[in-house]
């Protein structure tokens, strides 16, 4: 198994639809009610999971609309403890038995449609459930807390074009929390490049959440710790269907791997 351990402080992105979302923490989290959960790539119908990505560009690519003036709200989730992630988005040796297995898993997760999700949602649930428990009981590892799988927009062999999913119990336990939130606007857009600018942002450690549960936003210059400071712009260049930032954005990388 291609297990990777990510350190506390690792960050992931989640973009939400406007204008109805991006006001409270739950907007950036898993759906608040099970009846809102239709079957998805990594969840059964009625199952609450948190979908994220290590790459803001992947989130923007999956929006399928980057015209000038497009408004975007993006949340940054920060790991509050180390966690183990099963990565099925890449394979080190494609001709080995394990490499062939990961290629088959990539093909499964690439397919779109409810009849495909019937398979991948069950597989994901097994990875983060029974297999995680088995790993915890039969090794020195403390189970599997996340699954990293290829985005359907992947057009290269890089696993940067991937998503990371967590069961709600990891979120509820405080293993990962919303730490920053951004209101972005597309200021330039072309066929092969676009630019997004931070219009406002907030920090859980500073402005935080108001008494009525709303996120607090700031347009001021307090940018220390911000991944994209107020007024700052990030240019993205298109590779196939993927938007790739021209400058590195703070994200996460494994501190160690375990081929269990």
C-alpha positions as CSV (number, residue, x, y, z in Angstrom):
1,X,0.0,0.0,0.0
2,X,1.3,3.5,-1.0
3,X,0.8,5.2,2.4
4,X,2.1,8.7,3.0
5,X,2.3,10.5,6.3
6,X,1.5,14.3,6.3
7,X,2.5,16.6,9.1
8,X,0.4,18.7,11.3
9,X,0.1,22.1,9.6
10,X,-0.4,20.6,6.2
11,X,-3.0,22.6,4.2
12,X,-5.6,21.7,1.6
13,X,-8.0,23.8,-0.5
14,X,-11.8,23.6,-1.0
15,X,-13.8,26.0,-3.3
16,X,-17.5,26.5,-2.8
17,X,-20.3,27.9,-5.0
18,X,-21.4,31.5,-4.7
19,X,-23.5,33.3,-3.8
20,X,-25.2,30.9,-1.4
21,X,-22.0,29.5,0.3
22,X,-18.9,30.7,2.0
23,X,-20.5,32.4,4.9
24,X,-20.0,29.8,7.7
25,X,-17.5,27.1,8.4
26,X,-20.0,24.4,7.4
27,X,-20.1,25.9,3.9
28,X,-16.5,24.8,3.4
29,X,-17.0,21.4,5.1
30,X,-19.0,18.3,4.3
31,X,-22.7,18.7,3.6
32,X,-24.5,19.5,6.9
33,X,-27.3,16.9,6.4
34,X,-27.2,13.4,5.0
35,X,-30.2,14.1,2.8
36,X,-28.0,16.6,0.9
37,X,-25.4,13.9,0.1
38,X,-26.1,12.3,-3.3
39,X,-23.7,9.5,-4.4
40,X,-20.3,10.8,-5.3
41,X,-16.9,9.6,-6.3
42,X,-15.9,8.9,-2.7
43,X,-19.2,8.8,-0.8
44,X,-22.3,6.6,-0.8
45,X,-25.7,8.3,-0.9
46,X,-26.3,9.9,2.5
47,X,-22.7,9.7,3.5
48,X,-20.9,12.9,4.6
49,X,-17.3,13.2,3.5
50,X,-14.9,16.2,3.1
51,X,-13.5,16.7,-0.4
52,X,-10.4,18.8,-0.7
53,X,-7.4,19.3,-3.0
54,X,-3.7,20.0,-2.4
55,X,-3.8,22.3,-5.4
56,X,-6.0,25.4,-5.7
57,X,-5.5,25.2,-9.5
58,X,-7.3,21.8,-9.4
59,X,-10.2,23.3,-7.6
60,X,-10.5,26.1,-10.1
61,X,-10.2,23.7,-13.0
62,X,-13.2,21.7,-11.7
63,X,-15.3,24.9,-11.6
64,X,-15.3,25.0,-15.5
65,X,-15.7,28.8,-15.6
66,X,-13.0,31.4,-15.3
67,X,-14.3,34.6,-17.0
68,X,-13.2,38.1,-15.9
69,X,-15.2,39.0,-12.8
70,X,-15.9,35.5,-11.6
71,X,-16.2,35.5,-7.8
72,X,-14.7,32.6,-5.9
73,X,-14.6,31.6,-2.2
74,X,-11.9,29.2,-1.2
75,X,-11.3,27.7,2.2
76,X,-8.0,26.3,3.5
77,X,-8.1,23.3,5.8
78,X,-5.2,22.7,8.1
79,X,-4.2,19.4,9.7
80,X,-4.1,19.7,13.4
81,X,-2.3,16.3,13.8
82,X,-0.2,14.1,11.6
83,X,-2.3,11.8,9.4
84,X,-1.8,8.8,7.0
85,X,-3.0,9.1,3.5
86,X,-3.4,6.3,1.0
87,X,-2.3,7.7,-2.4
88,X,-3.8,5.9,-5.4
89,X,-3.1,8.9,-7.7
90,X,0.4,7.7,-8.7
91,X,2.4,4.5,-9.2
92,X,6.1,4.3,-8.9
93,X,6.6,1.2,-11.0
94,X,3.9,0.8,-13.6
95,X,5.0,-2.7,-14.7
96,X,5.0,-4.1,-11.1
97,X,2.0,-5.9,-9.7
98,X,1.3,-3.0,-7.3
99,X,1.8,-0.5,-10.2
100,X,-0.8,-2.4,-12.3
101,X,-3.2,-2.3,-9.3
102,X,-2.7,1.5,-8.9
103,X,-3.3,2.0,-12.6
104,X,-6.5,0.1,-12.3
105,X,-7.6,2.2,-9.4
106,X,-6.7,5.4,-11.3
107,X,-8.9,4.2,-14.2
108,X,-11.8,3.5,-11.8
109,X,-11.6,6.9,-10.1
110,X,-11.3,8.6,-13.5
111,X,-14.7,7.4,-14.7
112,X,-17.7,9.8,-14.2
113,X,-21.3,8.7,-13.5
114,X,-23.4,7.2,-10.7
115,X,-22.9,3.6,-11.9
116,X,-19.1,4.2,-11.6
117,X,-19.5,5.8,-8.2
118,X,-21.3,2.8,-6.9
119,X,-17.9,1.1,-7.1
120,X,-15.5,3.9,-6.1
121,X,-17.6,5.0,-3.1
122,X,-17.6,1.4,-1.7
123,X,-13.9,1.1,-2.3
124,X,-13.2,4.4,-0.6
125,X,-15.3,3.4,2.4
126,X,-13.4,0.2,2.7
127,X,-10.0,1.9,2.5
128,X,-10.9,4.4,5.2
129,X,-12.9,1.9,7.3
130,X,-12.1,-1.8,7.4
131,X,-8.6,-1.5,5.8
132,X,-7.7,1.4,8.1
133,X,-8.7,-0.6,11.2
134,X,-6.8,-3.6,9.9
135,X,-3.7,-1.5,9.4
136,X,-4.0,0.0,12.9
137,X,-4.3,-3.5,14.5
138,X,-1.5,-5.1,12.4
139,X,1.2,-2.5,12.2
140,X,2.7,0.5,14.0
141,X,0.6,2.9,11.9
142,X,-2.5,4.5,13.4
143,X,-4.8,3.7,10.5
144,X,-5.6,5.5,7.3
145,X,-7.3,8.9,7.7
146,X,-7.4,10.1,4.1
147,X,-7.5,8.9,0.5
148,X,-5.7,10.8,-2.3
149,X,-7.1,10.0,-5.8
150,X,-6.7,11.4,-9.3
151,X,-8.9,14.3,-10.4
152,X,-11.0,13.5,-13.5
153,X,-9.2,16.5,-15.1
154,X,-5.8,14.8,-14.8
155,X,-4.0,15.1,-18.1
156,X,-0.4,14.3,-17.0
157,X,1.2,11.7,-14.8
158,X,1.7,14.3,-12.0
159,X,-0.2,13.5,-8.9
160,X,-0.6,17.3,-8.3
161,X,-3.9,17.0,-10.2
162,X,-5.5,15.0,-7.4
163,X,-8.1,15.3,-4.6
164,X,-8.0,14.2,-1.0
165,X,-11.1,12.9,0.9
166,X,-11.7,12.5,4.6
167,X,-14.5,10.7,6.5
168,X,-16.5,13.1,8.7
169,X,-15.3,11.5,11.9
170,X,-11.7,12.8,11.2
171,X,-13.1,16.3,10.7
172,X,-15.4,16.1,13.8
173,X,-12.5,14.9,16.0
174,X,-10.6,18.1,15.2
175,X,-7.9,16.3,13.1
176,X,-8.4,19.0,10.4
177,X,-9.9,22.4,10.7
178,X,-10.8,25.4,8.5
179,X,-8.0,27.9,9.1
180,X,-8.2,30.6,6.4
181,X,-10.9,31.7,3.9
182,X,-10.5,33.7,0.8
183,X,-12.8,35.7,-1.5
184,X,-11.1,35.7,-4.9
185,X,-12.0,37.4,-8.2
186,X,-10.8,36.6,-11.7
187,X,-9.1,39.8,-12.9
188,X,-7.7,38.4,-16.2
189,X,-8.9,35.5,-18.3
190,X,-7.8,34.0,-21.6
191,X,-7.7,30.6,-23.3
192,X,-4.4,29.6,-21.7
193,X,-4.0,31.8,-18.6
194,X,-5.9,33.6,-16.0
195,X,-5.2,35.8,-12.9
196,X,-7.1,35.7,-9.6
197,X,-6.8,38.4,-6.9
198,X,-7.6,38.3,-3.2
199,X,-10.4,40.7,-2.4
200,X,-10.9,39.7,1.2
201,X,-9.9,37.0,3.6
202,X,-10.1,35.8,7.2
203,X,-8.2,33.7,9.7
204,X,-9.6,31.3,12.3
205,X,-6.8,32.4,14.6
206,X,-7.7,36.1,14.3
207,X,-11.0,37.4,13.2
208,X,-12.4,33.9,13.4
209,X,-16.2,33.4,13.7
210,X,-18.7,35.9,15.0
211,X,-21.3,35.2,17.7
212,X,-23.9,34.4,15.1
213,X,-21.6,31.8,13.5
214,X,-20.7,33.8,10.4
215,X,-17.1,33.9,9.2
216,X,-15.4,37.3,9.7
217,X,-13.8,38.8,6.6
218,X,-11.1,41.5,6.4
219,X,-10.0,43.6,3.4
220,X,-7.1,45.2,5.4
221,X,-3.4,44.8,5.0
222,X,-3.0,42.1,7.7
223,X,-1.4,39.5,5.5
224,X,1.0,37.7,7.9
225,X,0.4,34.0,7.4
226,X,-1.9,34.5,4.4
227,X,-1.2,32.2,1.5
228,X,-2.5,34.9,-0.9
229,X,-2.3,38.3,0.8
230,X,-5.0,41.0,0.2
231,X,-4.6,42.6,-3.2
232,X,-2.1,39.9,-4.3
233,X,-2.6,38.1,-7.6
234,X,-1.8,34.6,-8.7
235,X,-1.4,33.7,-12.4
236,X,-2.5,30.3,-13.6
237,X,-1.5,28.7,-16.9
238,X,-3.5,26.0,-18.5
239,X,-2.1,22.5,-19.1
240,X,-4.8,20.5,-20.8
241,X,-7.9,21.1,-18.6
242,X,-5.8,22.0,-15.5
243,X,-5.0,25.5,-14.2
244,X,-1.4,25.5,-12.8
245,X,-0.2,28.4,-10.6
246,X,2.9,30.1,-11.9
247,X,4.1,30.5,-8.3
248,X,4.1,27.9,-5.6
249,X,1.3,28.1,-3.1
250,X,1.7,26.7,0.4
251,X,0.3,23.2,0.4
252,X,1.5,19.8,1.8
253,X,3.9,17.0,1.0
254,X,4.5,13.7,2.7
255,X,7.1,13.6,5.5
256,X,7.6,9.9,5.1
257,X,6.1,7.0,3.2
258,X,5.3,3.4,4.3
259,X,4.9,0.6,1.8
260,X,2.7,-1.4,4.1
